[in-house]
Amino acid sequence: MVDELKQAGEPKELVSELVGQIVKDMTFGRYGKCYSVQVLKMAVEKLRFDVDLSPFCTYISKCGERDL
């Protein structure tokens, strides 16, 4: 995930926040606020993994029906 976001040009501080690491430098670590959910969402949407999840779609929808 880290490398994918780095290759997508996301800043180190944003990637660190997404993976739960603390930014330790004075400027961002002490004075910078957390990224907004919208900014984090846009970064996560840039992630692309070559995995076909379609076989799970039927299973997931059936799980929801059982819970009703």
Secondary structure, 3 states (H helix, E strand, C coil): CHHHHHHCCCCHHHHHHHCCCCCCCHHHHHHCCCCCHHHHHHHHCCCCCCCCCHHHHHHHHHHHHHCC
